[in-house]
Amino acid sequence: MAATTSTTENVRIARRVPEDIATERRFDLVDEVYTEDAVEHSPVDERRGRASIREGLEEFVGGFSDFTATVDDVVAGDDTVAMRVTLSGTHDGDFMDIAPTGESFEVENMVFTRLEDGRIAERWILPDMLGMLRQLGVVESPMR
């Protein structure tokens, strides 16, 4: 029988991605935190396996030297953790093939994490990409 992980421990593990891996840029922790065949889903792309997930995190965070991800709310049960995370930073590096704008952003991100035996097996990420791109000056708001 597989070992079970407590809800409290699952929350701690899920929080490591925004707090330790992204904000602290500890990309080496991907191997410790994710299962070997983990999957990340988002409207932007899908990443399969630790190497691809690490690459995606490095690319996303790499465009912002002062990137931070702050966990605002957490709801958890069984093997699933839902988090509302505020992302912020200044666009001073390449991001999604967009040259640095020097603009700052702050948006909310919803993340749903499924864990297996104390590691992240799957994440569904729902970012406010439109809000982020507007704040970076890349797209205009249709509400103007």
N, C-alpha and C positions, 0 to 999 in steps of 0.2 A: 504494500500500500504506500502511496506517495505521501510524503510529509506535508502537513498543512501549515499554512502561514497565517498568523492572526491578522485581523483587519488593521490593527495598529501598525503592524510591521509592513503590510501592503502599502499603507499610506506613506510610511517613511521611505519605502523604496520608490514609489511613484514620484514623490517630491524631489528625489535626487536628480531627475532629469532637468527640471527648470533651475533648481537651486545650486546643485553641484556641477553638473555637466555643462549646462548652458551659461549660467551667470559666472561661475568660477572657471569656465573653460577647461574643465577636467574631462576632455574627450576620451581619455584612457579608461574612464570608468564604464564606458559603454559595454565592454566585455564582461564586467562584473554585474551590471544591472539588467542587461537584456538576455533573453534566451538566444541560442545560436541562430534560430530561424525566425526571430521576431519580425513583425510587420508593423509599419507605420503608415496610416492612411491619412491623406489630407486632400482638399480640393486642388492643391498645387501639384502633388505627385504622390506616388506610393513607393515606399522603401522596403526592401526585403533583405533581411540578414544584417548582422552587426556592422559589417564594413560599410554597407550602403547607408545605414542609419547614421553611423558616425560621420560619414562624408556629408550627408544632408545637414546635420547639426553644425558641423564646421563651416559649411557654406553659408547657412542662414546667419549664424552669430558673427561670422567673419566680416560682414559689412558694417559692423558697429563696434567701435573700440570700447564703448561704455555700455554695452548691452546688459540689461538686467531682466530677469524673469522673477516676478514676485507672486507667490501663491496667496490668493486672497480668500478663497473658499474651498473646502474639501467636503465631499460626501462619499462615503464608502460603505460597501457591503459585500460579503463573501469575497470573490476574487476580482472585484471591480472597484476602481477609484475614479471619481469625477472631480476635476479641479477647474476653478476659474483662476486664470493666471494673467497678470498684467505684464505686458512686454513693453520695454522702452529702450531708447538708445538714440545715438546720433549717427546719421548715415555718412561715414567718413571712409568707407571702403567699398569694394565691388559687392553688389547684392543683386542677384537675379539678372545679371548682365546689365545692370543700371549703374552708371558712373556715380561716384559720390556726389550728393547734393548739399551736404553740410547741414541738412535739416534734421530736426529731432522728431520722434514719434512716441506715442503712448497709446496702446490699444489693449483690449481684452482678448483673451484666447481661451477657448474651452477645450479641455483635454479629457478623454475617457481612456483609462488604462486597464487592461486585463492582465492579471498576473498568473503565473504557473510556478508552483514550487519556489516562491521567493524571488522570481525574476519576471521582468516585463516580457510578455509574449506578444502583446498587440496594443497599439495606441491609435485612437481616432482623434485627430487634431483639427479643430475648427477655428482658424485664425480670422481676424478682421483684416484681411489683406487689402480690401478697398480703402478702409480707414487709414491703414498704414501708408499706402501709396499716395493717398490724398495729402496726408501730413508731410510726406517727403517731397511733395510738389511734383510728383510724377504724373498724376491724373487730376483732372479738375472735378470738383463736386457739381453734380447736375442740379443741386439745390441753390446755386448762386443766382 
